[in-house]
Amino acid sequence: MADDAPVSPTTTPVDEAQKSNAHSGKPTMAVKVYAPFQVYFEGDAYSVSAANATGPFDILPRHKNFLCMLVPCMLTLQPVEGDKKTIKIHRALMHVKADRVVVFMDV
């Protein structure tokens, strides 16, 4: 007689981005804003807004690869956890690649 016990499905690894947005279903991206001696923000966010020589712009998850110098502006983050954060930028380099945004300030 065959064993009729239920077979448990195999599980596959879930990457950190999928874990972090599982509670809301909204896509997120990893963001780090730092200077040589201070980290201003590090975590997951839904959006980043800033300005370069062309004007203001927004970065959302799945944005194309992007590199630019930021002009003096207010960098605005919408983190996954907590309220909106605003950081004053004098001069910075922003790099966007594969749902990861890095802003290196005071360059």
Secondary structure, 3 states (H helix, E strand, C coil): CCCCCCCCCCCCCCCHHHHHCCCCCCCCEEEEEEECCEEEEEEEEEEEEEEECCEEEEECCCCCCEEEEECCEEEEEEECCCCCEEEEECCEEEEECCCEEEEEECC
